[in-house]
Amino acid sequence: MPTDPPIKAPSTPAPQRFEDDSIAVAERVSTKPPPMYRVLLLNDDYTPMDFVVGVLQLVFTMTREQATQVMLQVHRTGMGTCGVFTKEIADTKVAQVVELAQEHQHPLQCTMEPN
Ligand code: TYC
């Protein structure tokens, strides 16, 4: 029985030839994964614990138990990870946390860093 050829990573495609004899050559095909960003929550002395848990559930779709663990990690150590995302998603989540905190007049801070 003939064996299948090995599966290869996508490479730069062959030059495309047109009827007018012109040729289009792809410069490069990128197979790199996108850069990822870690979203961090910072501790403060004023934001209520229940509020932080609610924000983590809402913005990061955590269960109440997961959110409580992250909140306590932040409360005890000063900082904690909410998740790792592509830049656009990390930007959006940081903005959502900051907006919720401002709406409720809590000093909760959220930031992101390259992972
Ligand atoms: N330290 C806060 C308190 O004692 C709770 C808290 C937890 C605040 C996590 C911010 O990111 C935070 N009420």
Backbone and ligand atoms as CSV (ligand in chain L), in Angstrom:
chain,resi,resn,atom,element,x,y,z
A,1,MET,N,N,0.857,-1.198,0.000
A,1,MET,CA,C,0.000,0.000,0.000
A,1,MET,C,C,0.894,1.250,0.000
A,2,PRO,N,N,0.607,2.243,-0.862
A,2,PRO,CA,C,1.475,3.435,-0.909
A,2,PRO,C,C,1.304,4.255,0.366
A,3,THR,N,N,2.398,4.810,0.844
A,3,THR,CA,C,2.310,5.633,2.064
A,3,THR,C,C,2.080,7.095,1.677
A,4,ASP,N,N,1.409,7.831,2.569
A,4,ASP,CA,C,1.168,9.261,2.325
A,4,ASP,C,C,2.488,10.010,2.397
A,5,PRO,N,N,2.611,11.094,1.615
A,5,PRO,CA,C,3.823,11.910,1.740
A,5,PRO,C,C,3.829,12.584,3.113
A,6,PRO,N,N,5.009,12.910,3.648
A,6,PRO,CA,C,5.035,13.566,4.957
A,6,PRO,C,C,4.344,14.926,4.902
A,7,ILE,N,N,3.701,15.308,5.998
A,7,ILE,CA,C,3.027,16.617,6.052
A,7,ILE,C,C,4.083,17.674,6.333
A,8,LYS,N,N,4.128,18.682,5.453
A,8,LYS,CA,C,5.143,19.742,5.615
A,8,LYS,C,C,4.483,21.032,6.078
A,9,ALA,N,N,5.230,21.842,6.826
A,9,ALA,CA,C,4.744,23.169,7.198
A,9,ALA,C,C,4.557,23.972,5.920
A,10,PRO,N,N,3.539,24.883,5.899
A,10,PRO,CA,C,3.342,25.684,4.687
A,10,PRO,C,C,4.606,26.483,4.374
A,11,SER,N,N,4.968,26.509,3.129
A,11,SER,CA,C,6.151,27.268,2.741
A,11,SER,C,C,5.731,28.347,1.744
A,12,THR,N,N,6.674,29.134,1.300
A,12,THR,CA,C,6.375,30.173,0.316
A,12,THR,C,C,5.847,29.513,-0.955
A,13,PRO,N,N,4.689,29.966,-1.449
A,13,PRO,CA,C,4.110,29.293,-2.608
A,13,PRO,C,C,4.947,29.496,-3.881
A,14,ALA,N,N,4.727,28.628,-4.841
A,14,ALA,CA,C,5.437,28.735,-6.122
A,14,ALA,C,C,5.031,30.036,-6.814
A,15,PRO,N,N,5.928,30.622,-7.633
A,15,PRO,CA,C,5.576,31.846,-8.355
A,15,PRO,C,C,4.308,31.635,-9.180
A,16,GLN,N,N,3.475,32.688,-9.244
A,16,GLN,CA,C,2.236,32.606,-10.025
A,16,GLN,C,C,2.507,33.204,-11.399
A,17,ARG,N,N,2.195,32.476,-12.477
A,17,ARG,CA,C,2.473,32.958,-13.844
A,17,ARG,C,C,1.166,33.381,-14.504
A,18,PHE,N,N,1.190,34.523,-15.163
A,18,PHE,CA,C,-0.009,35.041,-15.822
A,18,PHE,C,C,0.126,34.943,-17.331
A,19,GLU,N,N,-1.037,35.114,-18.046
A,19,GLU,CA,C,-1.038,34.945,-19.515
A,19,GLU,C,C,-0.172,35.975,-20.218
A,20,ASP,N,N,-0.031,37.173,-19.614
A,20,ASP,CA,C,0.794,38.203,-20.253
A,20,ASP,C,C,2.273,38.010,-19.948
A,21,ASP,N,N,2.617,36.848,-19.453
A,21,ASP,CA,C,4.004,36.464,-19.159
A,21,ASP,C,C,4.569,37.127,-17.907
A,22,SER,N,N,3.721,37.902,-17.166
A,22,SER,CA,C,4.228,38.448,-15.909
A,22,SER,C,C,4.191,37.338,-14.842
A,23,ILE,N,N,4.976,37.561,-13.807
A,23,ILE,CA,C,5.089,36.552,-12.743
A,23,ILE,C,C,4.914,37.256,-11.396
A,24,ALA,N,N,4.073,36.713,-10.526
A,24,ALA,CA,C,3.939,37.238,-9.160
A,24,ALA,C,C,4.630,36.279,-8.203
A,25,VAL,N,N,5.527,36.844,-7.385
A,25,VAL,CA,C,6.270,36.008,-6.441
A,25,VAL,C,C,5.938,36.463,-5.023
A,26,ALA,N,N,5.434,35.552,-4.191
A,26,ALA,CA,C,5.186,35.890,-2.782
A,26,ALA,C,C,6.527,36.049,-2.101
A,27,GLU,N,N,6.688,37.148,-1.355
A,27,GLU,CA,C,7.986,37.376,-0.708
A,27,GLU,C,C,8.245,36.397,0.417
A,28,ARG,N,N,7.220,36.155,1.211
A,28,ARG,CA,C,7.420,35.295,2.373
A,28,ARG,C,C,6.051,34.874,2.904
A,29,VAL,N,N,5.938,33.675,3.352
A,29,VAL,CA,C,4.725,33.264,4.049
A,29,VAL,C,C,5.091,33.121,5.514
A,30,SER,N,N,4.420,33.928,6.385
A,30,SER,CA,C,4.740,33.868,7.804
A,30,SER,C,C,3.964,32.737,8.472
A,31,THR,N,N,4.650,31.909,9.233
A,31,THR,CA,C,3.979,30.857,9.997
A,31,THR,C,C,4.172,31.088,11.490
A,32,LYS,N,N,4.679,32.290,11.831
A,32,LYS,CA,C,4.942,32.582,13.243
A,32,LYS,C,C,3.641,32.782,14.014
A,33,PRO,N,N,3.573,32.286,15.256
A,33,PRO,CA,C,2.390,32.602,16.079
A,33,PRO,C,C,2.423,34.083,16.460
A,34,PRO,N,N,1.261,34.684,16.747
A,34,PRO,CA,C,1.252,36.116,17.081
A,34,PRO,C,C,1.912,36.358,18.436
A,35,PRO,N,N,2.463,37.570,18.667
A,35,PRO,CA,C,2.989,37.878,20.003
A,35,PRO,C,C,1.849,37.852,21.033
A,36,MET,N,N,2.162,37.380,22.215
A,36,MET,CA,C,1.133,37.241,23.253
A,36,MET,C,C,1.419,38.204,24.414
A,37,TYR,N,N,0.364,38.602,25.088
A,37,TYR,CA,C,0.460,39.577,26.193
A,37,TYR,C,C,-0.236,39.033,27.437
A,38,ARG,N,N,0.438,39.244,28.571
A,38,ARG,CA,C,-0.098,38.816,29.867
A,38,ARG,C,C,-0.876,39.983,30.472
A,39,VAL,N,N,-2.114,39.730,30.864
A,39,VAL,CA,C,-2.916,40.764,31.520
A,39,VAL,C,C,-2.778,40.583,33.031
A,40,LEU,N,N,-2.363,41.661,33.701
A,40,LEU,CA,C,-2.069,41.624,35.139
A,40,LEU,C,C,-3.027,42.515,35.912
A,41,LEU,N,N,-3.412,42.030,37.074
A,41,LEU,CA,C,-4.231,42.821,37.980
A,41,LEU,C,C,-3.355,43.222,39.162
A,42,LEU,N,N,-3.497,44.467,39.602
A,42,LEU,CA,C,-2.677,44.970,40.707
A,42,LEU,C,C,-3.529,45.139,41.973
A,43,ASN,N,N,-2.882,44.923,43.105
A,43,ASN,CA,C,-3.599,45.083,44.371
A,43,ASN,C,C,-3.723,46.560,44.750
A,44,ASP,N,N,-4.718,46.850,45.541
A,44,ASP,CA,C,-4.830,48.153,46.207
A,44,ASP,C,C,-5.577,47.905,47.508
A,45,ASP,N,N,-5.653,48.927,48.364
A,45,ASP,CA,C,-6.249,48.730,49.695
A,45,ASP,C,C,-7.748,49.012,49.735
A,46,TYR,N,N,-8.324,49.453,48.616
A,46,TYR,CA,C,-9.692,49.976,48.673
A,46,TYR,C,C,-10.738,49.203,47.863
A,47,THR,N,N,-10.348,48.625,46.739
A,47,THR,CA,C,-11.348,47.938,45.902
A,47,THR,C,C,-11.885,46.719,46.662
A,48,PRO,N,N,-13.207,46.596,46.780
A,48,PRO,CA,C,-13.763,45.454,47.518
A,48,PRO,C,C,-13.443,44.118,46.824
A,49,MET,N,N,-13.171,43.103,47.632
A,49,MET,CA,C,-12.836,41.779,47.083
A,49,MET,C,C,-13.941,41.247,46.164
A,50,ASP,N,N,-15.195,41.424,46.565
A,50,ASP,CA,C,-16.324,40.926,45.750
A,50,ASP,C,C,-16.368,41.590,44.383
A,51,PHE,N,N,-15.993,42.864,44.344
A,51,PHE,CA,C,-15.985,43.576,43.066
A,51,PHE,C,C,-14.926,42.969,42.146
A,52,VAL,N,N,-13.743,42.704,42.694
A,52,VAL,CA,C,-12.653,42.118,41.884
A,52,VAL,C,C,-13.078,40.749,41.355
A,53,VAL,N,N,-13.702,39.955,42.218
A,53,VAL,CA,C,-14.153,38.619,41.794
A,53,VAL,C,C,-15.172,38.754,40.652
A,54,GLY,N,N,-16.098,39.689,40.792
A,54,GLY,CA,C,-17.112,39.897,39.744
A,54,GLY,C,C,-16.495,40.329,38.425
A,55,VAL,N,N,-15.509,41.218,38.492
A,55,VAL,CA,C,-14.833,41.693,37.275
A,55,VAL,C,C,-14.106,40.531,36.590
A,56,LEU,N,N,-13.427,39.718,37.378
A,56,LEU,CA,C,-12.696,38.577,36.802
A,56,LEU,C,C,-13.673,37.588,36.143
A,57,GLN,N,N,-14.828,37.388,36.753
A,57,GLN,CA,C,-15.818,36.487,36.161
A,57,GLN,C,C,-16.355,37.053,34.854
A,58,LEU,N,N,-16.647,38.350,34.885
A,58,LEU,CA,C,-17.274,38.991,33.723
A,58,LEU,C,C,-16.302,39.139,32.549
A,59,VAL,N,N,-15.133,39.677,32.826
A,59,VAL,CA,C,-14.213,40.041,31.738
A,59,VAL,C,C,-13.379,38.835,31.278
A,60,PHE,N,N,-13.049,37.943,32.215
A,60,PHE,CA,C,-12.158,36.833,31.862
A,60,PHE,C,C,-12.877,35.479,31.879
A,61,THR,N,N,-14.209,35.534,31.939
A,61,THR,CA,C,-15.058,34.323,31.956
A,61,THR,C,C,-14.515,33.236,32.894
A,62,MET,N,N,-14.127,33.671,34.083
A,62,MET,CA,C,-13.698,32.697,35.094
A,62,MET,C,C,-14.917,32.246,35.904
A,63,THR,N,N,-14.806,31.058,36.498
A,63,THR,CA,C,-15.821,30.643,37.480
A,63,THR,C,C,-15.586,31.470,38.754
A,64,ARG,N,N,-16.563,31.448,39.644
A,64,ARG,CA,C,-16.416,32.178,40.904
A,64,ARG,C,C,-15.196,31.664,41.684
A,65,GLU,N,N,-14.973,30.358,41.599
A,65,GLU,CA,C,-13.847,29.739,42.327
A,65,GLU,C,C,-12.510,30.206,41.732
A,66,GLN,N,N,-12.390,30.166,40.400
A,66,GLN,CA,C,-11.150,30.631,39.741
A,66,GLN,C,C,-10.906,32.100,40.062
A,67,ALA,N,N,-11.975,32.891,39.952
A,67,ALA,CA,C,-11.854,34.338,40.171
A,67,ALA,C,C,-11.420,34.625,41.606
A,68,THR,N,N,-11.940,33.852,42.549
A,68,THR,CA,C,-11.569,34.038,43.956
A,68,THR,C,C,-10.090,33.719,44.165
A,69,GLN,N,N,-9.615,32.661,43.524
A,69,GLN,CA,C,-8.193,32.295,43.635
A,69,GLN,C,C,-7.288,33.413,43.098
A,70,VAL,N,N,-7.642,33.945,41.932
A,70,VAL,CA,C,-6.820,35.012,41.333
A,70,VAL,C,C,-6.871,36.264,42.213
A,71,MET,N,N,-8.078,36.609,42.689
A,71,MET,CA,C,-8.218,37.796,43.536
A,71,MET,C,C,-7.346,37.657,44.792
A,72,LEU,N,N,-7.378,36.462,45.420
A,72,LEU,CA,C,-6.594,36.249,46.648
A,72,LEU,C,C,-5.094,36.292,46.354
A,73,GLN,N,N,-4.702,35.762,45.210
A,73,GLN,CA,C,-3.283,35.827,44.799
A,73,GLN,C,C,-2.837,37.286,44.694
A,74,VAL,N,N,-3.686,38.112,44.070
A,74,VAL,CA,C,-3.362,39.540,43.920
A,74,VAL,C,C,-3.330,40.210,45.299
A,75,HIS,N,N,-4.337,39.904,46.105
A,75,HIS,CA,C,-4.443,40.507,47.449
A,75,HIS,C,C,-3.204,40.166,48.296
A,76,ARG,N,N,-2.711,38.928,48.163
A,76,ARG,CA,C,-1.593,38.477,49.029
A,76,ARG,C,C,-0.228,38.861,48.498
A,77,THR,N,N,-0.093,38.884,47.163
A,77,THR,CA,C,1.257,39.093,46.587
A,77,THR,C,C,1.421,40.450,45.904
A,78,GLY,N,N,0.307,41.129,45.671
A,78,GLY,CA,C,0.391,42.442,45.033
A,78,GLY,C,C,0.070,42.437,43.553
A,79,MET,N,N,0.078,41.237,42.965
A,79,MET,CA,C,-0.131,41.168,41.510
A,79,MET,C,C,-0.562,39.750,41.126
A,80,GLY,N,N,-1.304,39.637,40.038
A,80,GLY,CA,C,-1.700,38.306,39.579
A,80,GLY,C,C,-2.057,38.325,38.104
A,81,THR,N,N,-1.968,37.157,37.495
A,81,THR,CA,C,-2.260,37.024,36.055
A,81,THR,C,C,-3.725,36.681,35.833
A,82,CYS,N,N,-4.361,37.445,34.945
A,82,CYS,CA,C,-5.746,37.173,34.565
A,82,CYS,C,C,-5.813,36.272,33.342
A,83,GLY,N,N,-4.738,36.248,32.546
A,83,GLY,CA,C,-4.710,35.414,31.341
A,83,GLY,C,C,-3.671,35.942,30.368
A,84,VAL,N,N,-3.454,35.179,29.298
A,84,VAL,CA,C,-2.492,35.557,28.254
A,84,VAL,C,C,-3.241,35.549,26.924
A,85,PHE,N,N,-3.145,36.661,26.186
A,85,PHE,CA,C,-3.988,36.860,25.002
A,85,PHE,C,C,-3.185,37.541,23.884
A,86,THR,N,N,-3.749,37.533,22.699
A,86,THR,CA,C,-3.161,38.341,21.619
A,86,THR,C,C,-3.329,39.819,22.005
A,87,LYS,N,N,-2.575,40.695,21.322
A,87,LYS,CA,C,-2.541,42.110,21.729
A,87,LYS,C,C,-3.929,42.750,21.732
A,88,GLU,N,N,-4.683,42.513,20.661
A,88,GLU,CA,C,-5.987,43.158,20.529
A,88,GLU,C,C,-6.929,42.733,21.661
A,89,ILE,N,N,-6.917,41.449,21.985
A,89,ILE,CA,C,-7.813,40.944,23.038
A,89,ILE,C,C,-7.336,41.433,24.408
A,90,ALA,N,N,-6.017,41.433,24.637
A,90,ALA,CA,C,-5.478,41.926,25.914
A,90,ALA,C,C,-5.835,43.404,26.088
A,91,ASP,N,N,-5.652,44.198,25.035
A,91,ASP,CA,C,-6.002,45.637,25.074
A,91,ASP,C,C,-7.461,45.819,25.480
A,92,THR,N,N,-8.332,45.051,24.856
A,92,THR,CA,C,-9.774,45.169,25.107
A,92,THR,C,C,-10.097,44.821,26.553
A,93,LYS,N,N,-9.512,43.749,27.055
A,93,LYS,CA,C,-9.826,43.303,28.421
A,93,LYS,C,C,-9.303,44.315,29.454
A,94,VAL,N,N,-8.100,44.842,29.236
A,94,VAL,CA,C,-7.572,45.869,30.150
A,94,VAL,C,C,-8.531,47.073,30.170
A,95,ALA,N,N,-8.965,47.491,28.982
A,95,ALA,CA,C,-9.875,48.650,28.890
A,95,ALA,C,C,-11.192,48.356,29.601
A,96,GLN,N,N,-11.704,47.130,29.478
A,96,GLN,CA,C,-12.976,46.775,30.142
A,96,GLN,C,C,-12.824,46.826,31.667
A,97,VAL,N,N,-11.694,46.311,32.183
A,97,VAL,CA,C,-11.471,46.334,33.643
A,97,VAL,C,C,-11.374,47.784,34.126
A,98,VAL,N,N,-10.581,48.584,33.422
A,98,VAL,CA,C,-10.382,49.991,33.817
A,98,VAL,C,C,-11.726,50.734,33.795
A,99,GLU,N,N,-12.533,50.468,32.763
A,99,GLU,CA,C,-13.826,51.147,32.645
A,99,GLU,C,C,-14.766,50.751,33.785
A,100,LEU,N,N,-14.835,49.462,34.087
A,100,LEU,CA,C,-15.703,49.016,35.195
A,100,LEU,C,C,-15.253,49.635,36.518
A,101,ALA,N,N,-13.926,49.658,36.731
A,101,ALA,CA,C,-13.392,50.229,37.974
A,101,ALA,C,C,-13.755,51.713,38.078
A,102,GLN,N,N,-13.594,52.445,36.974
A,102,GLN,CA,C,-13.897,53.885,36.981
A,102,GLN,C,C,-15.380,54.130,37.233
A,103,GLU,N,N,-16.217,53.335,36.551
A,103,GLU,CA,C,-17.676,53.469,36.721
A,103,GLU,C,C,-18.081,53.349,38.183
A,104,HIS,N,N,-17.390,52.437,38.895
A,104,HIS,CA,C,-17.738,52.182,40.301
A,104,HIS,C,C,-16.830,52.939,41.277
A,105,GLN,N,N,-15.989,53.794,40.713
A,105,GLN,CA,C,-15.080,54.629,41.501
A,105,GLN,C,C,-14.185,53.818,42.442
A,106,HIS,N,N,-13.640,52.729,41.893
A,106,HIS,CA,C,-12.638,51.936,42.611
A,106,HIS,C,C,-11.286,52.158,41.947
A,107,PRO,N,N,-10.203,52.118,42.754
A,107,PRO,CA,C,-8.872,52.395,42.177
A,107,PRO,C,C,-8.211,51.173,41.534
A,108,LEU,N,N,-8.964,50.126,41.266
A,108,LEU,CA,C,-8.438,48.878,40.686
A,108,LEU,C,C,-7.632,49.163,39.416
A,109,GLN,N,N,-6.430,48.607,39.374
A,109,GLN,CA,C,-5.570,48.815,38.200
A,109,GLN,C,C,-5.299,47.500,37.482
A,110,CYS,N,N,-5.274,47.586,36.162
A,110,CYS,CA,C,-5.042,46.425,35.314
A,110,CYS,C,C,-4.064,46.858,34.222
A,111,THR,N,N,-3.114,46.005,33.922
A,111,THR,CA,C,-2.117,46.358,32.917
A,111,THR,C,C,-1.744,45.112,32.106
A,112,MET,N,N,-0.882,45.289,31.109
A,112,MET,CA,C,-0.455,44.142,30.312
A,112,MET,C,C,1.027,44.251,29.987
A,113,GLU,N,N,1.648,43.084,29.739
A,113,GLU,CA,C,3.072,43.071,29.392
A,113,GLU,C,C,3.308,41.957,28.369
A,114,PRO,N,N,4.323,42.115,27.515
A,114,PRO,CA,C,4.618,41.027,26.569
A,114,PRO,C,C,4.907,39.752,27.350
A,115,ASN,N,N,4.397,38.631,26.862
A,115,ASN,CA,C,4.561,37.372,27.610
A,115,ASN,C,C,5.927,36.730,27.356
L,1,TYC,N1,N,-6.810,44.371,48.707
L,1,TYC,C1,C,-8.233,44.567,48.460
L,1,TYC,C2,C,-8.979,44.565,49.785
L,1,TYC,O1,O,-8.456,44.157,50.809
L,1,TYC,C3,C,-8.795,43.498,47.535
L,1,TYC,C4,C,-8.192,43.520,46.154
L,1,TYC,C5,C,-7.830,42.330,45.546
L,1,TYC,C6,C,-8.041,44.722,45.465
L,1,TYC,C7,C,-7.294,42.329,44.258
L,1,TYC,C8,C,-7.499,44.725,44.175
L,1,TYC,O2,O,-6.652,43.534,42.306
L,1,TYC,C9,C,-7.137,43.535,43.571
L,1,TYC,N2,N,-10.242,44.986,49.750
